[in-house]
């Protein structure tokens, strides 16, 4: 059940940081992901290598990596909440 929702959150976050380097606080304000779920998502992106962290002037920024760009380009098209059903 959570796999599909988690993929949506990954797509939203990668799509947002693919526009350029974003601070973590700016991502907190713009994305519809809150609390510990946001922290878990950022940790997942960093440990999987889809995003990288940089610190400038005591502000934490996230950037998309080449792996994140290829993952974003290879994600399937979104087909509604339940996804596309081949067996229907």
C-alpha positions as CSV (number, residue, x, y, z in Angstrom):
1,X,0.0,0.0,0.0
2,X,2.7,2.5,0.9
3,X,5.0,1.6,-2.0
4,X,2.9,3.6,-4.5
5,X,2.6,6.6,-2.2
6,X,6.3,6.5,-1.5
7,X,7.0,6.5,-5.2
8,X,4.8,9.6,-5.7
9,X,6.7,11.4,-2.9
10,X,10.0,10.4,-4.5
11,X,8.9,11.7,-7.8
12,X,7.6,15.0,-6.4
13,X,10.9,15.6,-4.5
14,X,13.1,14.7,-7.4
15,X,11.1,16.8,-9.7
16,X,11.4,19.8,-7.4
17,X,15.2,19.5,-6.9
18,X,15.7,18.8,-10.6
19,X,14.8,22.5,-11.2
20,X,17.9,23.5,-9.2
21,X,19.5,23.4,-5.8
22,X,16.9,23.8,-3.1
23,X,17.3,24.3,0.6
24,X,15.7,21.7,2.9
25,X,13.6,24.3,4.5
26,X,12.3,25.5,1.1
27,X,11.4,21.9,0.2
28,X,9.6,21.5,3.5
29,X,7.4,24.5,2.6
30,X,6.7,23.5,-1.0
31,X,6.2,19.8,-0.8
32,X,3.0,18.2,0.7
33,X,5.1,15.9,2.9
34,X,5.4,16.6,6.6
35,X,7.1,15.6,9.8
36,X,9.1,12.4,10.1
37,X,7.9,11.2,6.6
38,X,9.8,14.2,5.1
39,X,12.9,13.3,7.1
40,X,12.7,9.7,6.1
41,X,12.2,10.6,2.4
42,X,15.3,12.9,2.5
43,X,17.3,10.2,4.2
44,X,16.2,7.6,1.6
45,X,17.2,9.9,-1.3
46,X,20.6,10.6,0.3
47,X,21.4,6.9,1.1
48,X,20.2,5.6,-2.3
49,X,22.3,8.2,-4.1
50,X,19.4,9.9,-5.9
51,X,20.3,13.3,-4.2
52,X,23.3,14.8,-2.6
53,X,23.6,17.2,0.3
54,X,25.7,20.3,0.5
55,X,26.0,22.9,3.3
56,X,26.7,26.5,2.5
57,X,26.5,29.3,5.2
58,X,24.9,26.8,7.6
59,X,22.0,26.1,5.2
60,X,21.5,22.6,4.0
61,X,20.8,22.2,0.3
62,X,19.8,19.1,-1.8
63,X,20.8,18.6,-5.4
64,X,19.8,15.9,-7.8
65,X,22.6,13.5,-8.9
66,X,23.0,11.9,-12.3
67,X,21.5,8.7,-10.9
68,X,18.5,10.7,-9.7
69,X,18.1,12.3,-13.1
70,X,18.1,8.9,-14.8
71,X,15.7,7.5,-12.2
72,X,13.4,10.5,-12.8
73,X,13.6,10.0,-16.6
74,X,12.9,6.3,-16.3
75,X,9.9,6.5,-14.0
76,X,6.6,5.3,-15.5
77,X,3.9,7.7,-16.4
78,X,1.4,8.3,-13.5
79,X,-1.9,6.6,-14.3
80,X,-4.2,7.9,-11.5
81,X,-4.3,6.8,-7.9
82,X,-4.6,3.0,-8.5
83,X,-2.2,3.0,-11.4
84,X,-2.6,1.3,-14.7
85,X,-4.2,-2.1,-14.6
86,X,-3.1,-4.4,-17.4
87,X,-5.6,-7.1,-16.4
88,X,-8.7,-5.0,-16.8
